[in-house]
């Protein structure tokens, strides 16, 4: 056991080191250890730690937060909040902590589990058709198995992913996702991934102040979950902390090294931090390991078009754009590669054709901003970003942080847009001065 009590009832680690805690926190943790895996009621905490003094919910919450800080470096330790009731101490083995989601998801009928796993694989592809199919599958599973909390949590995360990639043109996805998470919490407040999905939905909807606190809770509960580390890394990247994002994403990749999406996002973070050679190396390695991955191939081409432009890159990007299930990124990278290799007329024609298509949403249109910036059409680039703001596009925060749009940053209208999307507290975060156009 990672945590235990000594003869006097003092909490200690398995290496016999006593935990340095004030008396009240010590009594609370001792009670949690004695009742490990069981929910400890608020009244029990009051009787054990406060005794004849009044205990408020806020004072108990502060006490729990302090304990979480002390045990944060111990693997597999989770102090879970059980809404309206109390708290529960969970101590997992490293393997259990890492695979908690999958182990929890397996507790369902086989057909539901198969649909859950397939939907998660589809969501990693980040193409319109794959995300749409994942949403359909998870909605069907949630209807057929209404008590399957894992499917509801996965559905909320896929809704956030669809929004962050510009596939939802409004904010109704947040309401749908939060409804599923509220129901999942009612079914099982300790479901792995619950806090992560809630935080991801909030930052996908630009509710960054709420998301920051939600991410703190998610990391406290799931510090060894690669999905949590990945999505928190993305949040740090969007809010301007590229260095912090790299740290989180590298931890996620160590736990889940076979995910093309994780590694592409790490390459993006490296580019945002100014490490272009490192970004290119990571992207190239990902393509070598995942030659079938559209997101890996397209992002690598975008990086090369920015750092080492050559005519063949446009043809390669067009190859990805011609696919039946093409990512919206493919045509934007194609246009950007044309612009970077001196084919300005063709680049403008491509952008005009994409923007003139009746099915092009403001979210997808915003992907063409780096090409317009490269061509010097800053007014039109700003107009696309402003339209994405009006549509509340989930893709906009990443587009605003994109180092490929650096030429816009001296314009007052751009600074005002940043302030409206992020708020003054986040606009001053580091932007990076170099990077990819994606």
N, C-alpha and C positions, 0 to 999 in steps of 0.2 A: 504494500500500500504506500502511495506517495506521501500521504498525510496521515498522522496518527496522534495519539495523546500520550504524554508521559504519565508517570505514576501520580503526579499531582493534578492531572487533567489539563496540562499546558499543550497547545498544538505544536507539533514538531514535524520536521521532514523525515523521510525514511533514512537519511544519513545522520540522524540524531541531532540535527541543528534545530534549536528552538526558534520559532517565528517571533520576530520583534513586533508585538502588538500591544496597544493600550488595553487596560482591563476589560472594557466593554466589548471591543472587537475580539479580544481573546475568548470571552465567554460565548459570543455569537458563533465564532468559528468552531469552538469545541462542541457546541450543540449540533452544528451542521455535520461535523465529523461523526458524532455518535449516531446521528440519524441519516447517514449517507444513503443517497438515492431516494430518500423519502422526503415528502414536502413537510417543512417545518412551518407551523403557523406563526402569524404575527404575535398572537397571544403567548405562545411558547417562548418566543424571543423576549417578550416583555417580562415574563416570569423569571427567566433564567439570567438575563443580562441587566435589566432595568430594576427588577425587583419592586421596591416600594415607590419608585419614581415613575412619572408618566412618560410613556414612549409615543412619539408621533411617527407616522409613516415616513416623514422626511428624515428624521434622525436615524431610523432603521436603514433607510436607503443610503444615507451617507456612510453609515457603518459598513454596510455591504460593499460599497464602492471602495472604501479604504482597504478592506480585506482583499478584494479582487486585485488591487494594485500590488499587494504584498505577494500574492501567489501567482502573479501574471507569468513569471518565468518558469513555473512548474508545468511540465507537459501533461495534457489530458485533464487539467483541473477546470471545472466549469461550475460556477454558482449561478443557477438559473432562477429567474424571476417567474413565479407562478401567479399570474394576474389575479389580484383580489384576495389571495390566500397567504402567500409567504414566499419562501425560497427553498431551493433544493441543491445539495452538493452532489455533483457527478464527477467521478474519477475514472477516466478511461485509460486503457493502455494506449500507447502511441498509435497502434494500428487501428484501434477502435475510434480514436479521435479523428484520424485522417479519413476514414471511410464511414463516418457516422451517418452521412446522408444516404449512402447506398445501403447500409445495413438497415436503416430505418425504412427506406423505400421498399425493401424486400419483404416487409411485413404486410403483404396484400395478395390477392389472388394473382396467379401467374400471368394471366392476360393483361391485367392492369400494370403489373411490373414491367412486362415487355413493352407496353405502350409508353410507359414512363421513360424507360431507358432509350427507346428509339427517339422519342421527342427531345431528350437531352442531347443526343448525338446530332440531330437535325439542327438544333439551336446553335451548336458550335460552328456551323457552316456560315452563318450570318448572310445568307442570300435571301431575297424576298420569298421565293417559293419554299425554301426550307423552313424559315421562320413561320410562315403562314401554316404550313403543314404541322409544325410543332404545336402551334396554338390550337389548331383544330383537334389534334390528338388529345391534348391535355384538357381541353374543355369537355370532350366526350368522356374521358376517364373520370373527370370530376362529377359529371352528371350521373354516370353509371355506378360510381363508387363514391358517394358523397362524403363518406367518413375517411377517405384516403387523403390525409393531410399533406403527404409528400407531393402528390400531384398538384394540389392547390398552390403550394409554395413554388414548385417548378413553373407553373403557369404564370405566377406573378413575375418571376424572373424573366421569362420569355417575353412577357408584355413590356418589361423595361428594356430588354434588348431590342425589340422591334422599334420602340420609340427612339432609342439612342442611335439607331441606324437609319432613322428617317422614314420608317415605314408606317408610323402613325401620325396623322396630320393634326391631331388634337390631343387633349389631355384626358379623354374618357378612359384611356388605358389605366390611368392611375386609380380611378375610382373602382374599376373592375378588379384590378390587382389587390387593392387594399381590402375589398370585400372578401376575396378569397383568403387573404392572410388573416383577417379577423376570424373567419370560420375555422381556419387551420389552428389558430391559437385556442379557440374554444374547444376544439377536438383534442388537442395535445399541445399545451403551452411549451413543452420542452422539445418540440420537433426541430431537428437540426435544419439550419438554413432559414428559419423564420425571421430572425432579426436581419440577416443579410438581405433577403428579398425585400423587406420593408425599406431598408436604407437605399437599396438600388433603385426602387421605384421613386423614392423622394428625390434623389439626385437626378434621375432621368427627367423629372418634372421641374427641375431648376429650384427645388426647395432645399437649397444648399445648407442653410442654417440648421434646419431640422435634420437633414441627412448627416451632418457632421456628428451630432450626438448619437444618431442611430448607428453610425459606423463604429463609434466607440463601443457601444454595447455589443455590436456584432463581433468585433474583434475580441472582446473580453470572453465571449461565449464560444468562439470558434477560431482560435489562433492557429490551428493546424489544418484548417479546411482550405484546400487550394482554391475553390470557387470564391470563398469569402476574401481571401488574399488578393485574388485577381480583380474582383469587382471593386474592392477598396483601392487597389492600385489605380484602377481606371478613374475612380473619384478623385484621387490625389492629382492625377494627370490633368483632368478637366479643370480642377480648381487651382492649377498653377504650380503644384509641388512635384516637378518632374523627378527630382532626386529621391523624394520619399516614395514615389510611384515605382521607381526602379528597384528599390529595396523590397517592396511588397511583391512585385511581379517576379523578381528572382526567387523569392521564397516560394511563390506559387509554382513556378516552373520546376524547382527542385522536387516538390511533392507530386507534380503531375507533368513529367517531362515530355509526354507524347501529345500534348495539345497544341495544335498549330495556332489556335486563337490566342492562347496565353503568350506564346513566343512572339507572335506578330505584335501584340500589344507591348511587350517588353521592347521590341525594336522601335516602336513608336516613341516610347518613353525615352529611350536612349537618344533618338533624334531630337526630341523636344529639349533634352538637357544639353544638346550641342555635341554629343559624341556620335558624329555621322559615320566614321569608320566602324565603330562598334555596332551601330544600328544596321548598317549594310551587311556586316558579317553575320549578325543574328538573323536577319531576313533571308540571306542566302542559305544559311544552314537550315532554316525552317523549310525553305523550298526544296532543298535536297532531301530532307526527311519526309516531306509531305508534297510530292509533285502534283498530286491531285487537288490540292487545296487552292481554291480560287482566291480566298482572302490573302493567303501567303504570297501567291504569284503576283497578284495585282499590287499589293503593297510594296513588294520588292521592286517592281518596275517603276513605281512612283519615286521611290528613294533614288534609284539609278538615274531617272530622268532629272532629278534635282541635282545630284552630285556628279554624275558622269554621263551627261546627255549624249546620245548617239542615235542616228536615224532608225536603227533596227528596233528600238524600244517601242516606237509607235506601232509598228507591225505586231509586235508581241502583245501589246495591250489590246489591239483590235481583235486578236485571236481569242482573248478572254471575253471581250464584249460580244462576240458573235455567238457565244454559247446560249443555248435555250434558257438556262437558268442563270443568266448573267447578273452579277452584282451591279448596283448603280455606280459603284466606284469605278468599274471598268471603263465606261465611256469618259468619265471625268479624267482618269489617268491617261487615256488615249489622247484627249484634247490637250492635256498638259504636256505630254511628250511631244506632240506636234509643235506646241508653242516654244518649248525649250530647245527644239532642234531647227528653229528658223522657218517653220512652216506656218506662219501666222495666219495666212488666209484660210488654210484648211482647219486650223484650230478654231477660228471664229465661226466658220461654217458649221463645225461640229457642235459648238456651244449653242449656236442659234437653232440648229435642228433639235437639240435636246430640250432647250427652253421652250421651243415652239410646240413641242408634243403635248397634247391635251392631258396626258396621264402623268406628266412631270409635276410632282408636288414641290412646294417651296423647300422642303427638306432636301430633296434630291437636287434641286436647282442650286442650293448652297454649296454642293460639292464642286461646282465649277468656278467658285470664287478664286482659287489659286491660279487658274488659267487666265482669268481676266486680270488679275494682279500682275502676272507675268507679262501680259500684253499691254499693260499700262492703263487699262480701263478701270480706274479705281472707283469712279462714280457708279458704274454699273455693278461692280463687285459689292459696294456698300449697299446698293439697292437690293441685291439678292439676300444679303444678310438681314436687312431690315424686314424683308418679306418673311424670312424664316422666323424672325422674332414675332411678328404678328400672328403667325401660325403656331407659335409655341413649339417649334420643331425640336425634338430631342437631340438632333445632330448639331444644333447651333453652338452649344458651349464648347465642344471639341473644335469646331471650325474657327471659333474666335481665338482659341489658344494656338491654332496651327501656326508654326513658325514660318510656313510658306507664305503667310499673309502679312509678313513683317512690314511691308511698305504701307499698310493701312494704319499702323499704330500711331502715327504722328497726326492723324486727322481727328479733329474734335468730334465728328459724328461717330467715329469708331470708339473713342473713349466713352462717349455717352452711352453707346450700345453695350459696351462691356459693363458699365455701371448698372444699367437696367437689368441685365441678365444675372450678373454675379453679386451685385451689391458692393458698396465701397470697401467692405472688409476683405473681399476676395480679389478685387481688381488689382490691388497692389502686389499680389503674389507673383513669384517669378514667372516670366514668360519664356525665357530662353531667347537667344538671338539668332540661332541657326536651326536648321532641321528640315524635315521632309515636307512635301506639299500635301500630305494627306492627313 
